[in-house]
Amino acid sequence: QRAAEIIGTAPVGTPTAGSQSAGGFFSLKMKDNYLQPDMNAIFYNGKMARVQGFRSAPGYYIYTFQTFPGDTFSWSTWVGAQPGAKTLFGGYTTHGERSLKGFGRSHYPDQYINHMTIQRKGAAITGDANAERILWYMIQKGDQMSKGWLYWIEMQARAQFLLEDEFQKWWGKSTMKDSLGNLLTTPSMSDPETGMPITAGDGLIEQIKGANDLEASGSDGLAEWDDFSDLIREVKKHTNDTGGRLFYIVTGADGMENVHNKALSHGITNYNLTQNITQSNKPGGGTPSIGFNFQTLNILGQTLVFVENPMMDDAEKFPRRLSNGRLAMSNTYYLVDASRNETGRPNIEIRTRGRRGVNRNMVYYYLNGMTGDGKPMTAVDAKEFQMLKENMFVIYNTKSCGIISPPETA
């Protein structure tokens, strides 16, 4: 269900006054015909009126309402006092005996469409490197340890690929939507080498952006305790749980430090923090440790577990700094709902393309040159190593996530 929007600046015609035994009538211009003729609608001031009928007009609809006994419609108090868009909400229906029919509306949830992203990384291992530069490591197989090896160049390529994949899962952007977020029929980019379209999907940030975005209220751009409370209050409205829920908040090192400070300050102000120190008869007495490690906060009945992401501290990826010299990204907070729904499906998944044994989550390929471990495939004095993956990051309920970020002016 949703609210219906009122348009115009005054009622249509003159409202009639209500009496002690019957309500008055009035008419309004409505943006659409969402309201049913049998609905009892509640207005901004809490007053209610029943929809008695409507008719269409060029560009809008004219609805006729009847108030309840003793009430007379007034635009200034029923509608005009509401800031922004003027709305009313149809709460329930009422009918008399021998009513002819009921009315209904079909409602569908918001749909978010994401796409698979193909990523690749390759490296060439020269003949000399193939003969010398390898990395030895130990792996456990059952109860035994086995010795393995890997080319140094391959190890670096794998590590770079993992970092790029992590970046894509967080900050990746779709090529299948326009500037307003509408779905495109064809990708916005193409590969100049092959001429083929490049299909890519959104990462976590692009998917949750706009759902529950807050600016940190601290004068230096840092988040305050009330910011976390405000975010949880808004996010909770988009879940079906009435009890406690587990949320993860991902931030950088600076953001984690700020959480420690805010949690300690809030605890000292609102609770008694007591530390028990065992006395010792050794010279000098006991050696207590001072300080606490706040990583889990309980706010408004919800559990917030803070997780530090080192990538958010990378000044080369995210060079913007606040006026206090701290990195803006390191002081950003991403609230993620990783719960499961009533059927057990997790809210967040990484889905990959594949079928009947074909799995494109991670594909490795070696092409032997003149120097290699198998039959040479080319005359090049090098072995080629290629990696490819095709998957996507999926959030089913993006509205149960949120962002706290420093203001642009901080």
C-alpha positions in Angstrom: 0.0 0.0 0.0 1.0 3.6 -0.5 -0.2 7.1 0.0 -2.1 9.0 -2.6 -0.9 12.5 -3.7 -3.1 15.6 -3.6 -2.5 18.3 -6.2 -3.5 21.9 -6.4 -3.7 24.5 -3.7 -7.3 24.4 -2.7 -10.4 22.1 -2.7 -12.6 21.8 -5.8 -15.7 23.8 -5.0 -16.8 24.7 -1.6 -16.8 22.1 1.2 -20.1 21.6 3.1 -20.2 21.8 6.8 -20.5 18.7 9.0 -23.3 18.4 11.6 -23.6 16.5 14.9 -25.1 13.5 13.1 -23.4 13.6 9.6 -20.2 14.7 8.1 -19.7 17.3 5.4 -18.7 16.8 1.8 -15.6 18.1 -0.1 -13.7 17.4 -3.3 -10.0 17.3 -4.1 -7.8 17.0 -7.1 -5.7 13.7 -7.0 -2.6 12.9 -9.0 -3.9 9.4 -9.9 -6.8 7.0 -9.3 -5.1 4.8 -6.8 -7.7 5.4 -4.0 -10.8 3.1 -4.2 -14.3 4.5 -4.0 -14.9 2.6 -0.7 -11.7 3.7 1.2 -11.6 5.6 4.4 -8.6 7.9 4.2 -6.5 9.5 6.9 -5.2 13.0 6.4 -2.1 14.8 7.7 -3.9 16.1 10.8 -5.2 12.7 11.7 -8.8 13.4 10.5 -10.5 10.8 8.3 -13.0 10.9 5.4 -14.6 8.2 3.2 -14.2 8.3 -0.6 -17.7 8.6 -2.0 -16.7 8.6 -5.7 -14.4 10.0 -8.3 -14.3 11.2 -11.9 -11.5 11.7 -14.4 -10.3 15.1 -15.6 -7.5 16.1 -18.0 -4.3 15.3 -16.2 -5.8 14.5 -12.8 -8.8 13.0 -11.0 -11.5 14.6 -8.8 -12.4 12.7 -5.7 -15.4 13.4 -3.5 -15.1 12.7 0.2 -17.4 12.7 3.2 -16.1 13.5 6.7 -17.3 11.9 9.9 -20.0 13.6 12.1 -18.9 16.9 13.6 -16.0 17.4 11.1 -15.8 20.0 8.4 -12.9 19.9 5.9 -10.4 22.8 6.0 -7.6 22.9 3.5 -5.2 24.8 5.8 -5.4 22.2 8.6 -6.2 19.0 6.7 -3.8 19.4 3.8 -1.9 22.7 3.7 0.0 22.1 7.0 1.8 19.1 5.5 5.4 20.0 4.3 6.4 18.9 0.8 4.0 16.7 -1.2 0.5 16.7 0.1 -0.8 13.1 0.7 -3.5 11.0 2.3 -3.6 7.3 3.0 -6.5 4.9 2.4 -6.6 2.8 5.5 -9.6 0.5 5.2 -12.9 0.0 3.4 -16.5 0.3 4.6 -19.8 -0.9 2.9 -23.4 -1.2 3.7 -25.6 -4.3 3.3 -26.3 -5.5 -0.2 -23.2 -3.7 -1.4 -22.6 -4.4 -5.1 -18.9 -5.1 -5.2 -15.5 -4.5 -3.6 -12.5 -2.9 -5.2 -8.8 -3.9 -5.2 -5.4 -2.9 -6.2 -2.5 -5.2 -7.2 0.8 -4.3 -5.4 4.2 -5.5 -6.4 7.5 -5.0 -4.6 10.2 -2.7 -6.0 12.4 -4.6 -8.5 16.1 -4.2 -8.6 17.9 -5.8 -11.6 21.6 -6.5 -11.5 23.9 -8.1 -14.0 26.9 -10.4 -14.1 30.3 -8.8 -14.5 33.2 -10.5 -16.4 36.6 -9.8 -15.0 40.0 -11.0 -16.4 43.7 -10.9 -15.4 46.7 -12.4 -17.2 50.4 -12.7 -16.8 53.3 -13.9 -19.0 56.0 -16.0 -17.3 59.2 -15.8 -19.3 61.5 -18.7 -19.8 64.0 -17.5 -17.2 61.2 -16.9 -14.7 59.8 -20.3 -15.5 63.1 -21.8 -14.6 63.9 -19.8 -11.4 61.2 -17.7 -9.7 58.8 -19.9 -7.8 57.2 -19.6 -4.3 57.1 -22.7 -2.1 54.3 -23.2 0.4 52.8 -25.9 2.7 49.3 -27.1 2.5 47.4 -29.6 4.7 45.9 -32.7 3.1 44.0 -34.7 5.7 46.5 -35.3 8.5 49.5 -34.7 6.4 51.3 -31.6 5.2 52.2 -31.3 1.5 54.7 -29.0 -0.2 53.4 -27.0 -3.1 54.8 -24.2 -5.3 53.6 -21.3 -7.4 55.2 -18.9 -9.8 55.9 -15.5 -8.2 54.4 -13.7 -11.2 51.3 -15.9 -11.0 51.1 -15.2 -7.2 51.2 -11.5 -7.8 48.6 -11.7 -10.6 46.3 -13.8 -8.3 46.7 -11.2 -5.5 45.9 -8.3 -7.8 42.9 -10.1 -9.2 41.5 -10.7 -5.7 42.0 -7.0 -4.9 40.2 -5.9 -8.1 37.4 -8.4 -7.5 37.0 -7.0 -3.9 36.9 -3.5 -5.3 34.2 -4.5 -7.9 32.0 -6.2 -5.3 32.0 -3.0 -3.2 32.2 -0.1 -5.6 31.5 -1.6 -9.1 29.1 0.3 -11.4 26.6 -1.0 -13.8 26.7 -0.4 -17.6 23.1 -1.4 -17.8 21.4 1.7 -16.3 21.1 5.3 -17.3 21.9 8.4 -15.2 18.5 8.1 -13.5 18.9 4.4 -12.6 16.5 3.2 -15.4 17.3 -0.1 -17.1 19.0 0.2 -20.5 18.2 -2.2 -23.3 21.9 -2.4 -24.3 25.1 -1.7 -22.3 26.5 1.8 -22.3 30.0 0.6 -23.1 31.6 -1.7 -25.7 35.0 -3.3 -26.0 37.1 -1.5 -28.7 39.2 -4.7 -29.3 36.2 -7.0 -30.0 33.4 -4.6 -30.6 31.3 -6.6 -28.2 29.1 -4.9 -25.5 30.4 -4.8 -22.0 27.8 -5.9 -19.5 28.6 -5.1 -15.9 26.6 -5.0 -12.7 26.5 -2.8 -9.6 28.5 -3.5 -6.5 27.2 -3.2 -2.9 27.5 0.6 -2.6 25.6 1.4 -5.8 22.9 -1.0 -4.8 22.2 0.5 -1.4 22.9 4.1 -2.3 19.8 6.2 -1.9 18.0 3.8 0.4 19.1 5.3 3.8 21.8 7.9 3.3 22.8 10.0 6.2 25.5 12.7 6.6 27.6 12.6 9.7 26.6 15.4 12.1 30.0 16.0 13.8 31.5 19.3 13.2 34.7 17.7 11.8 32.8 15.3 9.5 32.8 12.4 12.0 29.8 10.4 12.9 28.1 10.9 16.3 26.3 8.3 18.5 22.9 9.8 17.4 23.9 9.2 13.7 24.0 5.5 14.3 20.7 5.7 16.2 19.1 7.6 13.4 20.3 5.2 10.8 19.1 2.1 12.7 15.7 3.8 13.3 15.2 4.3 9.6 16.6 0.9 8.5 14.4 -0.9 11.1 11.3 0.4 9.3 12.2 -1.6 6.2 12.4 -5.0 7.9 9.8 -7.4 9.0 11.4 -8.2 12.4 9.8 -6.9 15.6 12.7 -8.1 17.8 16.4 -7.6 17.6 18.3 -8.0 14.4 22.0 -8.3 13.6 23.6 -5.7 11.3 27.2 -5.3 10.2 28.8 -1.9 9.8 31.9 -1.8 7.6 34.3 1.1 8.0 38.0 2.0 7.9 40.6 2.4 10.6 39.6 6.0 11.3 36.0 5.1 11.5 36.7 2.3 13.9 38.7 4.6 16.1 35.7 7.1 16.1 33.3 4.3 17.1 35.6 3.4 20.1 35.6 7.0 21.2 31.9 7.5 20.8 31.0 4.3 22.5 33.3 5.1 25.5 31.9 8.6 25.8 28.3 7.3 25.6 29.0 4.5 28.1 30.6 6.9 30.6 27.7 9.3 30.3 24.9 6.8 30.5 26.2 3.7 32.3 28.6 2.7 35.1 31.7 1.2 33.6 33.5 -0.7 36.4 36.8 -2.5 36.1 37.7 -5.1 38.7 41.5 -5.3 39.5 42.9 -8.2 41.4 45.4 -7.1 44.0 48.8 -8.7 44.0 51.4 -9.1 46.7 54.3 -9.0 44.3 56.5 -5.9 44.3 54.7 -3.0 42.7 51.2 -4.5 43.1 48.8 -5.4 40.3 49.3 -4.6 36.6 45.9 -3.7 35.3 45.2 -3.0 31.6 43.4 0.2 30.8 41.0 0.7 28.0 38.3 -1.3 26.2 37.7 -2.7 22.7 34.3 -1.7 21.5 33.3 -3.7 18.4 29.7 -4.5 19.1 27.1 -1.9 20.0 23.5 -2.5 21.0 21.4 0.5 19.8 17.6 0.6 19.8 17.4 -3.1 20.5 19.6 -4.0 17.4 23.1 -5.5 17.5 25.7 -3.6 15.4 28.9 -5.4 14.7 31.6 -3.1 13.4 34.1 -4.6 10.8 37.2 -2.9 9.6 37.9 -2.9 5.9 41.6 -2.0 5.1 40.7 -1.1 1.5 38.8 1.9 2.9 42.1 3.2 4.2 43.8 3.2 0.8 44.7 6.8 0.1 45.5 6.0 -3.5 42.1 4.6 -4.2 40.3 7.2 -2.1 42.5 10.3 -1.7 39.8 12.8 -0.4 40.6 14.1 3.1 38.5 16.0 5.6 39.5 19.3 7.1 41.0 17.4 10.1 43.4 15.6 7.7 41.6 12.2 8.1 40.6 10.2 5.0 36.9 10.7 4.1 36.4 7.1 3.0 38.0 5.8 6.2 35.4 7.7 8.1 32.5 6.3 6.1 30.1 3.6 7.4 28.3 1.1 5.3 25.5 -0.7 7.2 24.8 -4.1 5.8 21.9 -6.4 6.6 23.3 -10.0 6.3 20.2 -11.7 7.8 18.1 -14.4 6.3 14.5 -14.2 5.4 11.7 -16.5 6.6 12.7 -19.1 3.9 16.3 -19.1 5.0 17.6 -17.2 2.0 20.4 -14.8 2.9 19.9 -11.1 2.1 23.3 -11.0 0.5 24.8 -13.4 -2.0 27.4 -13.7 -4.7 25.9 -15.5 -7.7 27.9 -16.9 -10.5 27.1 -18.0 -14.0 27.3 -21.7 -14.8 25.4 -24.9 -15.7 26.0 -28.7 -15.8 29.5 -28.6 -14.4 30.5 -25.3 -16.0 31.4 -22.8 -13.3 32.6 -19.4 -14.3 33.2 -18.2 -10.8 36.9 -18.6 -11.3 38.5 -20.1 -14.5 42.3 -20.7 -14.9 44.1 -21.3 -18.1 47.8 -22.0 -18.9 49.2 -21.6 -22.4 52.6 -23.2 -22.8 55.3 -21.5 -24.8 58.7 -23.0 -25.7 59.6 -23.3 -22.0 56.8 -25.0 -20.0 55.6 -28.1 -18.2 53.8 -29.6 -21.1 53.7 -29.6 -24.9 54.6 -26.2 -26.4 51.6 -24.4 -28.0 53.5 -21.4 -29.3 57.1 -20.4 -30.2 57.1 -17.6 -27.6 59.7 -18.1 -24.9 57.1 -17.6 -22.2 54.2 -19.3 -20.5 50.9 -17.4 -20.4 48.6 -17.5 -17.4 45.0 -16.3 -17.7 42.2 -15.9 -15.2 38.5 -15.1 -15.8 35.4 -14.8 -13.6 31.8 -14.0 -14.1 29.6 -13.3 -11.1 27.6 -10.7 -9.4 26.9 -9.3 -6.0 23.2 -9.4 -5.0 21.3 -7.6 -2.2 17.7 -8.7 -2.1 16.5 -6.0 0.4 18.6 -2.9 -0.3 16.3 -0.8 1.9 17.5 -2.6 5.1 21.0 -1.2 4.5 22.4 2.3 4.8 25.3 4.7 4.6 26.7 7.3 6.9 29.3 9.5 5.1 31.1 12.8 5.9 29.5 15.9 4.4 31.0 17.2 1.2 31.9 20.4 3.1 33.7 18.6 6.0 
